Every structure is written in structure tokens, then in C-alpha cells.
Amino acid sequence: MSDTIWERYGGYGFVAKAVDDFYARVLLSRDLAPYFVNINMEKLVEHQIETIGAVMGGPYDLDIEVLRRSHARLKIKLAHFREIAAILSLTLEDNGLTEADRDALRAVVASTRDAIVDPAELAP
């Protein structure tokens, strides 16, 4: 048995396919699509492959400060973060991840909330 989620599902090829599927779904969302106007999607997809790859135990590092800086100007709403997380979870399920592996990835995604969501959305 492989040691990491990355290895169990085939590494880069699997993650690249899942990320493409994920963004196809995200861009269909009326609420989420505006965040991606004028975004270099090729560069974003590659970055997301590395981010998801890091979370799955692949050969990348998850840098929370990079996430914070890259999302700060977007003023992401909490509801939109939750929608993205739900789309990611469904995408991973549809691409064959077990529930246990999805749970592990969801926990990491949840841990990034404060770095991605607009701080004004999180204020009491």
C-alpha cells in the first residue's frame, strides 16, 4: 500500500485531471466565475495542481502565506469559500477518492479558510 494520497491515486496525472474538472465546475458557478475574470487560468491550474499535490502528500509544499497574499485582493466571501470547498469535495468524489481521503483533504482545505477568506467576513 502506498504511503500518501498522492501515490495512491497516481500523482501528477490524477491531480491534473481532477484540477481541470474542478475549474470546469467552478467556472459554471454564477457566484464564483467573476473571481476568475482576467486570470491566467493556465498558470492558476498549475499552481492548484501543486497546492492540491502538496495536500495529497506530493512533491510540493503548501505555503499558507502565499495563499494569503494571492487571495488578499480578491476579498473572498465565506459563502464562496464554502462553495469552492463543496465543489472540490464533489470533484474528488467523482474522480474516485475514498471518503477517508476526501475527509483528510477537506480538513486541510478547512484549515486554509482564514488565509483565503476576506478578514472582514470572519470578524465577529
PyRosetta script that sets phi, psi and omega in degrees:
from pyrosetta import init, pose_from_sequence

init()
pose = pose_from_sequence("MSDTIWERYGGYGFVAKAVDDFYARVLLSRDLAPYFVNINMEKLVEHQIETIGAVMGGPYDLDIEVLRRSHARLKIKLAHFREIAAILSLTLEDNGLTEADRDALRAVVASTRDAIVDPAELAP")
pose.set_psi(1, 139.3)
pose.set_omega(1, -179.7)
pose.set_phi(2, -72.4)
pose.set_psi(2, 155.9)
pose.set_omega(2, -176.8)
pose.set_phi(3, -82.2)
pose.set_psi(3, -30.4)
pose.set_omega(3, -174.6)
pose.set_phi(4, -122.2)
pose.set_psi(4, 160.1)
pose.set_omega(4, 174.8)
pose.set_phi(5, -60.5)
pose.set_psi(5, -41.2)
pose.set_omega(5, 178.1)
pose.set_phi(6, -52.1)
pose.set_psi(6, -49.6)
pose.set_omega(6, -178.3)
pose.set_phi(7, -69.7)
pose.set_psi(7, -40.4)
pose.set_omega(7, -177.7)
pose.set_phi(8, -60.5)
pose.set_psi(8, -31.6)
pose.set_omega(8, -175.1)
pose.set_phi(9, -104.8)
pose.set_psi(9, 2.4)
pose.set_omega(9, 173.3)
pose.set_phi(10, 103.4)
pose.set_psi(10, 8.8)
pose.set_omega(10, 172.5)
pose.set_phi(11, 70.6)
pose.set_psi(11, -137.6)
pose.set_omega(11, -170.1)
pose.set_phi(12, -55.1)
pose.set_psi(12, -47.1)
pose.set_omega(12, -177.6)
pose.set_phi(13, -58.4)
pose.set_psi(13, -44.6)
pose.set_omega(13, 178.5)
pose.set_phi(14, -63.6)
pose.set_psi(14, -48.3)
pose.set_omega(14, -176.5)
pose.set_phi(15, -65.1)
pose.set_psi(15, -41.1)
pose.set_omega(15, 178.9)
pose.set_phi(16, -59.8)
pose.set_psi(16, -43.9)
pose.set_omega(16, 178.5)
pose.set_phi(17, -63.9)
pose.set_psi(17, -45.1)
pose.set_omega(17, -179.4)
pose.set_phi(18, -64.8)
pose.set_psi(18, -39.5)
pose.set_omega(18, 179.1)
pose.set_phi(19, -66.7)
pose.set_psi(19, -41.1)
pose.set_omega(19, 175.7)
pose.set_phi(20, -59.8)
pose.set_psi(20, -44.8)
pose.set_omega(20, 178.1)
pose.set_phi(21, -61.2)
pose.set_psi(21, -44.5)
pose.set_omega(21, 179.7)
pose.set_phi(22, -57.6)
pose.set_psi(22, -50.9)
pose.set_omega(22, -178.2)
pose.set_phi(23, -68.5)
pose.set_psi(23, -32.0)
pose.set_omega(23, 174.8)
pose.set_phi(24, -59.3)
pose.set_psi(24, -39.4)
pose.set_omega(24, 179.1)
pose.set_phi(25, -72.9)
pose.set_psi(25, -43.9)
pose.set_omega(25, -179.0)
pose.set_phi(26, -60.0)
pose.set_psi(26, -43.2)
pose.set_omega(26, -176.2)
pose.set_phi(27, -69.7)
pose.set_psi(27, -12.3)
pose.set_omega(27, 174.3)
pose.set_phi(28, -83.1)
pose.set_psi(28, -13.2)
pose.set_omega(28, -178.1)
pose.set_phi(29, -79.1)
pose.set_psi(29, 125.0)
pose.set_omega(29, 178.0)
pose.set_phi(30, -59.3)
pose.set_psi(30, -36.2)
pose.set_omega(30, -177.8)
pose.set_phi(31, -81.2)
pose.set_psi(31, -32.1)
pose.set_omega(31, -175.0)
pose.set_phi(32, -91.9)
pose.set_psi(32, -33.4)
pose.set_omega(32, -176.0)
pose.set_phi(33, -53.0)
pose.set_psi(33, -38.2)
pose.set_omega(33, -179.6)
pose.set_phi(34, -59.8)
pose.set_psi(34, -25.3)
pose.set_omega(34, 177.6)
pose.set_phi(35, -65.6)
pose.set_psi(35, -19.3)
pose.set_omega(35, -172.1)
pose.set_phi(36, -106.4)
pose.set_psi(36, 6.0)
pose.set_omega(36, 175.5)
pose.set_phi(37, -66.1)
pose.set_psi(37, 134.4)
pose.set_omega(37, 179.3)
pose.set_phi(38, 62.5)
pose.set_psi(38, 25.5)
pose.set_omega(38, 176.6)
pose.set_phi(39, -102.1)
pose.set_psi(39, 136.7)
pose.set_omega(39, 175.0)
pose.set_phi(40, -73.4)
pose.set_psi(40, 96.7)
pose.set_omega(40, -174.1)
pose.set_phi(41, -66.1)
pose.set_psi(41, -33.0)
pose.set_omega(41, 178.9)
pose.set_phi(42, -62.4)
pose.set_psi(42, -45.2)
pose.set_omega(42, 178.2)
pose.set_phi(43, -66.3)
pose.set_psi(43, -40.9)
pose.set_omega(43, 179.6)
pose.set_phi(44, -64.4)
pose.set_psi(44, -42.8)
pose.set_omega(44, 178.8)
pose.set_phi(45, -60.1)
pose.set_psi(45, -45.1)
pose.set_omega(45, -179.9)
pose.set_phi(46, -62.9)
pose.set_psi(46, -42.0)
pose.set_omega(46, 177.2)
pose.set_phi(47, -61.7)
pose.set_psi(47, -42.3)
pose.set_omega(47, -178.4)
pose.set_phi(48, -68.7)
pose.set_psi(48, -34.7)
pose.set_omega(48, 174.8)
pose.set_phi(49, -59.3)
pose.set_psi(49, -43.3)
pose.set_omega(49, 179.1)
pose.set_phi(50, -67.4)
pose.set_psi(50, -40.0)
pose.set_omega(50, -179.4)
pose.set_phi(51, -65.7)
pose.set_psi(51, -51.4)
pose.set_omega(51, 178.7)
pose.set_phi(52, -64.0)
pose.set_psi(52, -38.7)
pose.set_omega(52, 177.1)
pose.set_phi(53, -59.2)
pose.set_psi(53, -40.8)
pose.set_omega(53, 177.6)
pose.set_phi(54, -63.6)
pose.set_psi(54, -43.6)
pose.set_omega(54, -179.5)
pose.set_phi(55, -63.7)
pose.set_psi(55, -32.9)
pose.set_omega(55, -179.0)
pose.set_phi(56, -83.9)
pose.set_psi(56, -0.3)
pose.set_omega(56, 179.6)
pose.set_phi(57, 91.4)
pose.set_psi(57, 17.4)
pose.set_omega(57, 178.9)
pose.set_phi(58, -79.0)
pose.set_psi(58, -171.1)
pose.set_omega(58, -172.4)
pose.set_phi(59, -83.5)
pose.set_psi(59, 36.8)
pose.set_omega(59, -178.8)
pose.set_phi(60, -128.4)
pose.set_psi(60, 164.7)
pose.set_omega(60, 177.0)
pose.set_phi(61, -112.0)
pose.set_psi(61, 140.3)
pose.set_omega(61, 174.9)
pose.set_phi(62, -92.4)
pose.set_psi(62, 113.2)
pose.set_omega(62, -177.9)
pose.set_phi(63, -107.2)
pose.set_psi(63, 102.4)
pose.set_omega(63, -176.5)
pose.set_phi(64, -62.3)
pose.set_psi(64, -35.4)
pose.set_omega(64, 179.7)
pose.set_phi(65, -67.1)
pose.set_psi(65, -35.5)
pose.set_omega(65, 174.8)
pose.set_phi(66, -64.4)
pose.set_psi(66, -42.9)
pose.set_omega(66, 176.7)
pose.set_phi(67, -59.4)
pose.set_psi(67, -45.0)
pose.set_omega(67, -179.2)
pose.set_phi(68, -60.1)
pose.set_psi(68, -50.6)
pose.set_omega(68, -178.5)
pose.set_phi(69, -63.7)
pose.set_psi(69, -42.2)
pose.set_omega(69, -175.6)
pose.set_phi(70, -73.1)
pose.set_psi(70, -20.7)
pose.set_omega(70, 180.0)
pose.set_phi(71, -101.7)
pose.set_psi(71, -12.2)
pose.set_omega(71, -172.9)
pose.set_phi(72, -56.0)
pose.set_psi(72, -45.2)
pose.set_omega(72, -176.2)
pose.set_phi(73, -72.7)
pose.set_psi(73, -13.4)
pose.set_omega(73, -175.3)
pose.set_phi(74, -82.0)
pose.set_psi(74, -19.9)
pose.set_omega(74, 179.7)
pose.set_phi(75, 52.8)
pose.set_psi(75, 53.8)
pose.set_omega(75, -175.9)
pose.set_phi(76, -69.6)
pose.set_psi(76, 130.6)
pose.set_omega(76, 179.2)
pose.set_phi(77, -79.8)
pose.set_psi(77, 150.1)
pose.set_omega(77, 179.3)
pose.set_phi(78, -59.3)
pose.set_psi(78, -41.7)
pose.set_omega(78, 179.2)
pose.set_phi(79, -60.5)
pose.set_psi(79, -35.6)
pose.set_omega(79, 179.8)
pose.set_phi(80, -73.3)
pose.set_psi(80, -36.6)
pose.set_omega(80, 174.5)
pose.set_phi(81, -60.2)
pose.set_psi(81, -44.6)
pose.set_omega(81, 179.5)
pose.set_phi(82, -63.7)
pose.set_psi(82, -38.4)
pose.set_omega(82, 178.3)
pose.set_phi(83, -65.3)
pose.set_psi(83, -43.1)
pose.set_omega(83, 177.4)
pose.set_phi(84, -60.0)
pose.set_psi(84, -44.5)
pose.set_omega(84, -180.0)
pose.set_phi(85, -62.0)
pose.set_psi(85, -40.4)
pose.set_omega(85, 179.2)
pose.set_phi(86, -66.5)
pose.set_psi(86, -41.8)
pose.set_omega(86, 178.1)
pose.set_phi(87, -63.7)
pose.set_psi(87, -42.1)
pose.set_omega(87, 178.4)
pose.set_phi(88, -61.7)
pose.set_psi(88, -44.9)
pose.set_omega(88, -179.9)
pose.set_phi(89, -60.6)
pose.set_psi(89, -46.1)
pose.set_omega(89, 178.9)
pose.set_phi(90, -64.0)
pose.set_psi(90, -40.8)
pose.set_omega(90, 178.9)
pose.set_phi(91, -61.4)
pose.set_psi(91, -44.8)
pose.set_omega(91, 179.8)
pose.set_phi(92, -64.9)
pose.set_psi(92, -39.3)
pose.set_omega(92, 176.7)
pose.set_phi(93, -62.6)
pose.set_psi(93, -47.8)
pose.set_omega(93, -179.0)
pose.set_phi(94, -65.0)
pose.set_psi(94, -21.8)
pose.set_omega(94, 178.0)
pose.set_phi(95, -95.6)
pose.set_psi(95, 8.7)
pose.set_omega(95, 168.7)
pose.set_phi(96, 99.1)
pose.set_psi(96, 6.7)
pose.set_omega(96, 177.5)
pose.set_phi(97, -71.1)
pose.set_psi(97, 140.5)
pose.set_omega(97, 177.2)
pose.set_phi(98, -68.4)
pose.set_psi(98, 163.4)
pose.set_omega(98, 178.5)
pose.set_phi(99, -61.3)
pose.set_psi(99, -40.8)
pose.set_omega(99, -179.9)
pose.set_phi(100, -62.5)
pose.set_psi(100, -42.0)
pose.set_omega(100, 178.9)
pose.set_phi(101, -69.5)
pose.set_psi(101, -37.9)
pose.set_omega(101, 175.8)
pose.set_phi(102, -63.4)
pose.set_psi(102, -40.9)
pose.set_omega(102, 177.9)
pose.set_phi(103, -59.7)
pose.set_psi(103, -42.8)
pose.set_omega(103, 179.9)
pose.set_phi(104, -62.8)
pose.set_psi(104, -42.9)
pose.set_omega(104, -179.9)
pose.set_phi(105, -70.6)
pose.set_psi(105, -38.3)
pose.set_omega(105, 177.6)
pose.set_phi(106, -61.7)
pose.set_psi(106, -36.5)
pose.set_omega(106, 179.2)
pose.set_phi(107, -64.2)
pose.set_psi(107, -40.0)
pose.set_omega(107, 178.1)
pose.set_phi(108, -68.3)
pose.set_psi(108, -43.3)
pose.set_omega(108, 177.9)
pose.set_phi(109, -58.7)
pose.set_psi(109, -46.0)
pose.set_omega(109, 179.1)
pose.set_phi(110, -58.5)
pose.set_psi(110, -35.6)
pose.set_omega(110, -178.4)
pose.set_phi(111, -70.2)
pose.set_psi(111, -14.8)
pose.set_omega(111, 179.9)
pose.set_phi(112, -93.4)
pose.set_psi(112, -3.3)
pose.set_omega(112, -175.0)
pose.set_phi(113, -50.5)
pose.set_psi(113, -50.5)
pose.set_omega(113, -175.9)
pose.set_phi(114, -66.3)
pose.set_psi(114, -22.4)
pose.set_omega(114, 178.1)
pose.set_phi(115, -83.7)
pose.set_psi(115, -19.5)
pose.set_omega(115, -173.8)
pose.set_phi(116, -106.5)
pose.set_psi(116, -40.5)
pose.set_omega(116, -175.6)
pose.set_phi(117, -77.6)
pose.set_psi(117, 142.7)
pose.set_omega(117, 175.9)
pose.set_phi(118, -52.8)
pose.set_psi(118, 124.2)
pose.set_omega(118, -179.5)
pose.set_phi(119, -54.1)
pose.set_psi(119, -30.5)
pose.set_omega(119, 178.5)
pose.set_phi(120, -63.9)
pose.set_psi(120, -27.4)
pose.set_omega(120, 178.2)
pose.set_phi(121, -74.3)
pose.set_psi(121, -22.9)
pose.set_omega(121, -175.5)
pose.set_phi(122, -99.2)
pose.set_psi(122, -9.9)
pose.set_omega(122, -179.0)
pose.set_phi(123, -66.2)
pose.set_psi(123, 142.2)
pose.set_omega(123, -178.6)
pose.set_phi(124, -67.3)
pose.dump_pdb("model.pdb")
